[in-house]
Amino acid sequence: MKISVELTLTPLQNDFEPAIIHFIKKLRASNLQVLENPLSTQVYGDYDEVMLMLQTEIKEAFELIDKGLLYMKIVKSDRHDYEPHF
């Protein structure tokens, strides 16, 4: 089953950029399709592969910050090629 996941990592600390950059670089290093924009990062792929990778990388990201939030949306389909038609 293919899924699309949108992630927004928000460390609740002054020095937040290194944790976000590290998290995004780890996602990029996966064999999954990763797209980024200024507000979030999207990951696309097989459910089991995406969730296994996210379990590892979210834990590591949380270990690198004192406090933080991670917003995650999951869609049951591969939406990487979505284009609005309006």
N, C-alpha and C positions, 0 to 999 in steps of 0.2 A: 504494500500500500504506500503510495506517495503522499508526502505531506509538505506543507510550507509553514515555516516558523518565523515569526517576527520577534526580535529581541531588542530590549532597551535596558542596558545596564546603567544604573545610577548609583555610584558610590556616594555616601553621605559624609563626605569629608572634604577638606580644602584641596588636598593634592589628589585629584581624581583622575587626571588624564593618563598617567602610567597604567593604571589598572584597566581602563577601557581599551587602550592601545594593545596591551598584552592579550586581553580577551579576544579582540578582533583578529589579531595576528594568529592566535591559536585556531580560530574558526577558519581563517583563510588556509591554514596548513592542512586542513582535513581534505579528504577526497570528495567533499560535497560541494554543490554549487552555493556560493555565498555572494550576496549583493549588499552593498552598503549605501546609505544616504546619511545626511546630517543628523537625522533623528533616530535611526534604528538600523539594525542589520538583519537581513533575511537569509535563512538557510533552507535549502530545498533538497529533498532526496527521499530515500526509503525510510519508513517510520523507524524501524529497528536501528538502522545506522545513525540517523539523526539523533534519536533519543539517547543512544549509547554515548555518542560524542558529546552531546550537551550535558549529560550527567557528569561526565568527567570534567569538562571545561567550566561549567557553572561552579562546581565544588572548588576548583582551583582559583577561580576569580573571587569567590567569597573568602577563601583563605588569605588572599592578598589585600583585602580591605577590612577596615574596622567595622563599618556598618554600611549597608547598601540595599538597594532594591533591584530586582530584575523583573521587568514586565515581559510576559511571553504570550503570544497569540499563536494558536496552531490551527491550520486549515487542512482538512482532509482532501487535498489535491495538490498537484504541482502547479503553482501560479507564477512561476518565474517569467513566463512570457506574456503576462497580462498587459493589455493596453486598453485604456478606456476608449469607447467609441461614441463620444459625445462632444 
